[in-house]
Amino acid sequence: MPAMSSRRKAMLVDLTRCIGCRACQVACKEWNELPVEVTEMAGDYANPPSLSGDTWKQVKFIDRAGEGVWPAWQFYSDSCKHCAEAPCLDACPTGAIRRTEEGFVLIDADVCNGNEHCVPACPFHVIDISPTRRVAQKCTFCHDRVGRGLQPACAKVCPTDCIAFGPRDELVEAGHARVAHLSEEGHTGTQLYGEDLLGGLNVLYVLPSEPRVYGLPDPATFERPVDRLPRAWLALGLTAAAWAGVLLALFGAFDAT
């Protein structure tokens, strides 16, 4: 597996600039030639209602009416975070998931057999099995565009410069500078998300509110799903041992009679 370059590529998504236009979502569909999905009203304006194997970018609509100085609506442009320590990569039993030297986490559709191990391993719930191809699929960071010196499609079309693309270290600095500026303007709840989480996400966010508002795990209390398995197995083992003890006691009581 190639080591990541010191000049990792990343995207910085500044949600304080997002207007919910969904240009990024449409550009992702168009560039990657992803099929349309027949959807139904799910109670909000997000459409499709979630990411899937055929929808790799989705704008979520979050109603924050009456909370603080921000507008009632907040928008969250969701996609794969391309983690430096990707749980999906560790969980894949076929070697279908790999990491490039730029930091992109990619799925080889020719190797994937659709076993779904990566789906629950992802703490951001961005991987799913494509109903059309029957393999796991997600955002590719437009590696085919980036390899030719182009921006990812979503960053290219964003009309408010909400999505910035470039060297990761520069975007981390830009993110901190943006948070500092917003704090000076009175928006004290803003934060840079993803700088160190899972070795550092390659899709970073400037968040106007706490991570839970966007369905993101809190870095302060975060545990990878695979890290919880030892405790789950221990709990299962203790439960089994307790039931075994009860059964032995019952059999002992029957033998005594």
HELIX and SHEET records of a PDB file:
HELIX    1   1 ALA A   23  TRP A   31  1                                   9    
HELIX    2   2 PRO A   87  ALA A   91  1                                   5    
HELIX    3   3 CYS A  118  ALA A  121  1                                   4    
HELIX    4   4 HIS A  143  VAL A  146  1                                   4    
HELIX    5   5 ALA A  153  VAL A  157  1                                   5    
HELIX    6   6 ARG A  168  GLU A  184  1                                  17    
HELIX    7   7 LEU A  197  GLY A  199  5                                   3    
HELIX    8   8 PRO A  211  TYR A  214  5                                   4    
HELIX    9   9 PRO A  225  ARG A  228  5                                   4    
HELIX   10  10 LEU A  229  ALA A  256  1                                  28    
SHEET    1   A 4 ILE A 163  PRO A 167  0                                        
SHEET    2   A 4 LYS A   9  ASP A  14 -1                                        
SHEET    3   A 4 VAL A 203  LEU A 207  1                                        
SHEET    4   A 4 GLN A 191  TYR A 193 -1                                        
SHEET    1   B 2 GLN A  58  ASP A  63  0                                        
SHEET    2   B 2 TRP A  73  ASP A  78 -1                                        
SHEET    1   C 2 ILE A  97  ARG A  99  0                                        
SHEET    2   C 2 VAL A 105  ILE A 107 -1                                        
SHEET    1   D 2 ASP A 128  ILE A 129  0                                        
SHEET    2   D 2 ALA A 136  GLN A 137 -1                                        
END                                                                             
